[in-house]
Amino acid sequence: MSAHPESSQASATVLGEPSGPTGSAAPTGPAAGAAPGAVTAPAVGAGSAAPTGAAAVAAPAVPPVPVTGASPWLNVIVLARARWPAVPADKLTPLPAFIASSFSPLVAEVAERCLRTHYGRPPADPARGERTAIVLASRRGDVGTTDAVTQALAGDRRVPPLLFFQSNINAVVGHVAARWGLAGPVVCASPVGDPLTDGLSCACLLFDDGDAAEALVIAADQAYAETPDSAAAVLVAASMQGPAPRARLHESEGEA
């Protein structure tokens, strides 16, 4: 294994995951509790030989989405990733004190799966948790809570107090941060483009400014029209290879 871990070299689609330069899965993260930089070998495609001496890497339950073009994936090391639903019959775990909407349970569920893949049980390693940011990106936000409040007001009914608490999507981010001991910056965004790519761009800026060493990036949106609830999460660290993240992002956008 080289001194520098590999970083993913493909962009993300909406709530997607990266694929490697030849369409292979992005590098999986290190074993639970391992320090950043200890990245296991990528999954091996059909018909190719497994790397000598490398541990077998299980294929992800959901195949990566084929993607193209430059993106923030170039600037990060993927430590762990998860998505919801992982299988068609996947179920959300109820989240105490969050009601009437699937948005907060959706965010908490995909974050939990991602962090457990890397750390095992909570909390995260304290030294790393202090420098781990959380970035949540959602095109529409918590539509379920907004609808519940609107319907209560329209029907001249009492609005449950918990809805005021959870109407700010920072509430579920705080839940995740407290449960896992993540004390870095919190950023919530509502992009017009791909939420996961936007979230990774925010994470790269935090890395570039020295505000965080790792970031849990979550993209989540509730069902809309014929699109069901969906979410993806990646735990990433700044890549040690190449120029600073922000400089590379500017270059990919055609800036000097």
Helices and strands as residue ranges (DSSP letters): G 72-75, E 76-84, H 103-119, H 126-129, E 132-137, H 143-154, H 161-166, H 170-180, E 186-189, H 195-208, E 214-221, E 230-238, H 245-252
